[in-house]
Amino acid sequence: MLVERFGHVAAYWSMAGGLAAIGLIAAVAVSAKEHEEELEQQEAEVANQQVMSDATAQAITQAPLAMLGALFSMPGGTTTALKAARIVGRNWPLALLLVMIGVLFWPTEGDGATADSAKPAPNPDGSDPVASYH
């Protein structure tokens, strides 16, 4: 044992230093692995960005109907729906606020197309009016 050979203080300091060195090596290894995984994840996100946004938009548009179908198909679902409607009726301003916030995040068709069509036409002299402000 280290305590018998080197004494209490030296043994505890050597064990603490050894464990700290092992922890430091493990932290460097985990950090390198996480960095590699993060780079792979960023590459995958770039490749799947359009697919994910389409899937998300489809799920968001179908979610309310799916939840209503699940609510009405379970036993006691109709009474639960009526109780929920009563709660929403009592808290109408809060429900309206949540609906307005939801409308802000609702996906629209052709988000990029509206931005391109809103760009003003070039001037007759050939200069770009948008580029002159940058």
C-alpha positions in Angstrom: 0.0 0.0 0.0 1.1 3.5 -0.7 0.3 4.8 2.8 2.7 2.3 4.4 5.4 2.9 1.9 5.3 6.7 1.4 3.2 8.0 4.3 -0.3 9.5 4.3 0.3 12.9 2.7 2.4 11.6 -0.2 0.1 8.6 -0.8 -3.0 10.8 -1.0 -1.3 13.4 -3.2 0.0 10.7 -5.6 -3.5 9.1 -5.8 -5.1 12.6 -6.4 -2.6 13.4 -9.1 -3.1 10.1 -10.8 -6.8 10.4 -10.8 -6.6 14.0 -12.1 -4.3 12.8 -14.9 -6.8 10.0 -15.8 -9.6 12.6 -15.8 -7.7 15.0 -17.9 -6.9 12.3 -20.5 -10.6 11.2 -20.5 -11.7 14.8 -20.9 -9.5 15.4 -23.9 -10.6 12.1 -25.5 -14.3 12.9 -25.0 -13.8 16.4 -26.3 -12.2 15.2 -29.5 -14.9 12.6 -30.0 -17.6 15.2 -29.5 -15.9 17.6 -31.9 -15.9 14.9 -34.6 -19.5 14.1 -33.9 -20.5 17.8 -34.1 -18.8 18.2 -37.5 -20.6 15.1 -38.8 -23.9 16.3 -37.4 -23.4 19.8 -39.1 -22.7 18.1 -42.4 -25.8 15.9 -42.0 -28.0 18.9 -41.1 -26.9 20.8 -44.2 -27.7 17.8 -46.4 -31.1 17.2 -44.7 -32.2 20.7 -44.0 -34.9 20.8 -46.8 -36.1 17.3 -46.0 -36.5 18.1 -42.3 -38.3 21.4 -42.9 -40.8 19.7 -45.2 -41.4 16.8 -42.7 -41.7 19.3 -39.8 -44.2 21.4 -41.7 -46.3 18.3 -42.6 -46.2 17.1 -39.0 -47.3 20.5 -37.7 -50.2 20.7 -40.1 -51.5 17.2 -39.3 -50.9 17.3 -35.5 -54.1 19.1 -34.4 -56.4 16.7 -36.4 -54.4 13.7 -35.1 -54.8 14.9 -31.5 -58.5 15.4 -31.9 -58.9 12.0 -33.4 -57.1 10.4 -30.5 -59.1 12.4 -28.0 -62.5 11.4 -29.4 -61.5 7.8 -29.9 -60.6 7.1 -26.3 -63.2 6.2 -23.6 -64.5 9.4 -22.0 -62.8 11.5 -24.7 -66.0 13.5 -25.5 -66.4 14.6 -21.9 -62.7 15.5 -21.7 -63.0 17.5 -24.9 -66.0 19.4 -23.5 -64.1 20.1 -20.2 -61.1 21.4 -22.2 -63.4 23.6 -24.3 -64.9 25.0 -21.1 -61.4 25.8 -19.8 -60.4 27.4 -23.1 -63.7 29.4 -23.0 -62.8 30.7 -19.5 -59.3 31.7 -20.5 -60.2 33.1 -23.9 -57.6 35.9 -24.0 -54.8 33.5 -23.2 -56.0 31.0 -25.8 -56.2 33.8 -28.4 -52.7 34.9 -27.5 -51.4 31.3 -28.0 -53.1 31.1 -31.4 -51.6 34.4 -32.5 -48.1 33.1 -31.4 -48.8 29.9 -33.3 -49.7 31.8 -36.4 -46.3 33.5 -36.3 -44.5 30.2 -36.5 -46.9 28.6 -39.1 -45.0 27.6 -42.2 -45.9 29.3 -45.5 -45.6 28.2 -49.1 -42.7 29.8 -50.9 -41.1 31.9 -48.2 -38.1 32.5 -50.4 -40.2 33.4 -53.5 -41.8 36.4 -51.8 -38.5 37.9 -50.8 -37.2 37.6 -54.3 -40.3 39.2 -55.9 -40.2 42.1 -53.4 -36.8 43.2 -54.7 -37.1 46.5 -56.7 -36.3 46.7 -60.3 -32.9 48.1 -61.3 -32.8 51.8 -62.2 -32.8 52.9 -65.9 -29.1 53.9 -65.6 -28.2 50.3 -64.7 -27.5 50.8 -61.0 -29.0 48.6 -58.4 -31.0 50.5 -55.8 -30.6 47.9 -53.1 -26.8 47.7 -53.6 -26.4 51.5 -53.2 -27.4 51.3 -49.6 -24.8 48.7 -48.6 
